[in-house]
Amino acid sequence: LQVPYETLNKRFRAAQKNIDRETSHVSMVVAELEKTLSSCPAVDSVVSLLDGVVEKLSVLKRKAVESIQAEDESAKLCKRRIEHLKEHSSDQPAAANLWKKKRMDRMMVEHLLRCGYYNTAVKLARQSGIEDLVNIEMFLTAKEVEESLERQETMTCLAWCHDNKSRLRKMKECQTELKMGCKSRWGSDCSRENDSLVMETIKGKPELSCLEFSLRIQEFIELIRQNKRLDAVRY
């Protein structure tokens, strides 16, 4: 239940931010319209402002509908998994055996995903009818990030960091992550001075996670490798 619940929580927070932002936009254009109406304006200017209000309201409605649909999807997934857990206490032997089979299939799918056999895992989940009970989407997202990093591309991973920035900031494994990053960039002889320097820099950038900071450093290094030194300094 942890993954769908966290997804629901994240979508709720994102929806709240989107609706607050669009509501603010509506309030601004309405305030501008009221200000204009108080000074006996021309009809054309009023019509133009009204069109702006209608446009902002349409955007607000669309964002609200999209947010509600996304939250509803996550809530239904949580409900589906809760119902599956309740099936475990069934008094019917056939139902209990079916539940055990689904649990075994779910464990196999999760294991295949962790081992990188994505296509096999997807086929097994589809064949067993347990697509709502496994976290395939999460693993496929991780696969996409991994493949982009193997191509020495950082944008996909940075986008993932942005989507999960609140969780990344709470992680307590910064020191281990930084040491791994140092070894990959500067070799196994990365000094303690480098670790300390990076840690001090991150303290001054509380909005950055350790992973995102490492990616930003790598982007800087790639610009240097491409001999785009001025761009690197600006970055």
C-alpha angles and dihedrals in degrees: 000000000000098000098047091042092052089046090052091048092049093048091049092053092046091049091050092052093046094049092045090051095048091044088054090052091051091049091052095052091044090051089050090050092050091049091051093047091055091064102053096254130193118271093243093057092049091049090050092051091047090053088053091052091049091049093051091047090051091052090048091051093048093049091047093051092047092048093049091049092050092048092046090052092053093045092052090051091053090049091049092053093046089052089051091053091050090055088068091075094055116135091214112096092210092053091047092051091049090051091051091050091051090049091052091048090049092051090049092050091049090049092049090049092051090050092051099251093132100158093049091048093050092049093049092048092049093046092048094045094236101119090122091052100056133062099236095144092056092053093045089053090051089049091053091050092048093050092049091052090049087056087052091248119137105181096087092050092046089053089051090050090052092051092049101032096124092054094044092053090056095053114115097202097085097123094053091045092050093050091052090049092050092051092051093048105034105018133256093301094071104151129230087243089065091050091050093047093052092046092051091049092051091051087062090050105051091166091065124079120216091253094051091047090053089051091050090052090050091052089052090050092049090053089052091049089053088052090243092136098155091050089049092054091048090048 
